[in-house]
Amino acid sequence: MLNLRYALIGVRPKFDLRLLAPPAGGSTEPAGMQRVHADGRWMEVPRHARLELPVGACIRGPAIFEQPDTTVWLEPGFTATTDDHGNLILRRE
């Protein structure tokens, strides 16, 4: 057998997405710094452990958010705030 595909349709029980939110005791301290080229120049940018940011944390760009499955680049001139469900809400300043 080379490939096997299947589809499953059903009803999933309700799940409280707030359980995925970062812990209240998390940290907004950078995990380190990274040299990047942005806005036509080199700069030192803070790296944040994405899953350790507490609910309500607000980070001003430029910044890098690292987590096991992806890396998020926050452009200069934007802010990122974590909501009650652990999402990053990006806003232009």
C-alpha positions as CSV (number, residue, x, y, z in Angstrom):
1,M,0.0,0.0,0.0
2,L,1.4,3.4,-1.0
3,N,-1.4,5.8,0.1
4,L,-4.4,5.6,2.2
5,R,-6.9,8.4,2.5
6,Y,-10.1,8.7,4.5
7,A,-12.6,11.2,5.6
8,L,-14.6,11.3,8.8
9,I,-17.6,13.5,9.5
10,G,-19.0,13.8,12.9
11,V,-19.9,16.1,15.8
12,R,-17.2,17.1,18.2
13,P,-18.0,18.0,21.8
14,K,-17.6,21.7,22.8
15,F,-14.1,22.6,23.8
16,D,-13.1,25.6,25.9
17,L,-10.4,27.3,23.8
18,R,-9.3,29.3,26.9
19,L,-7.6,26.1,28.0
20,L,-5.0,26.8,25.3
21,A,-4.3,30.3,26.5
22,P,-0.8,30.9,27.9
23,P,-0.6,30.6,31.7
24,A,-1.2,33.7,33.8
25,G,2.3,33.3,35.3
26,G,4.0,33.6,31.9
27,S,6.7,36.0,31.0
28,T,7.0,38.9,28.5
29,E,10.8,38.9,28.9
30,P,12.7,38.2,25.7
31,A,14.2,34.7,25.4
32,G,17.1,36.4,23.5
33,M,18.0,38.8,20.7
34,Q,18.3,38.2,17.0
35,R,20.0,40.4,14.4
36,V,17.6,40.9,11.4
37,H,17.4,43.2,8.4
38,A,14.2,45.2,8.3
39,D,13.2,48.7,7.1
40,G,16.5,48.9,5.1
41,R,18.8,48.4,8.1
42,W,20.2,45.8,10.4
43,M,18.9,45.8,14.0
44,E,18.8,43.7,17.1
45,V,15.3,42.3,17.7
46,P,13.9,40.6,20.8
47,R,12.8,36.9,20.5
48,H,9.9,35.8,22.6
49,A,8.8,32.3,23.6
50,R,5.3,32.6,22.1
51,L,3.7,30.0,24.4
52,E,5.0,31.7,27.6
53,L,3.3,35.0,26.9
54,P,0.6,35.6,29.5
55,V,-3.0,36.7,28.5
56,G,-3.0,40.4,27.9
57,A,0.7,40.7,27.1
58,C,1.4,43.5,24.6
59,I,4.6,43.4,22.6
60,R,5.7,46.2,20.3
61,G,7.4,45.4,17.0
62,P,9.8,44.6,15.7
63,A,9.8,41.3,17.5
64,I,10.1,37.6,16.8
65,F,7.7,35.0,18.4
66,E,9.0,31.5,18.5
67,Q,6.9,28.3,19.1
68,P,7.5,24.6,18.3
69,D,5.5,24.7,15.0
70,T,6.2,28.2,13.6
71,T,8.0,31.5,13.9
72,V,6.0,34.8,13.7
73,W,7.7,38.1,12.6
74,L,6.1,41.2,14.0
75,E,6.9,44.2,11.8
76,P,8.1,47.5,13.1
77,G,5.0,49.8,13.7
78,F,2.8,46.9,14.8
79,T,1.8,45.6,18.3
80,A,0.8,42.1,19.3
81,T,-1.5,41.4,22.2
82,T,-2.4,37.9,23.5
83,D,-6.2,37.4,24.0
84,D,-8.1,35.0,26.4
85,H,-7.7,32.2,23.9
86,G,-4.0,32.5,23.4
87,N,-4.3,34.2,19.9
88,L,-1.9,37.0,18.9
89,I,-4.0,40.1,17.9
90,L,-1.9,42.3,15.6
91,R,-2.6,46.0,15.3
92,R,-0.9,48.7,13.3
93,E,0.2,51.6,15.6
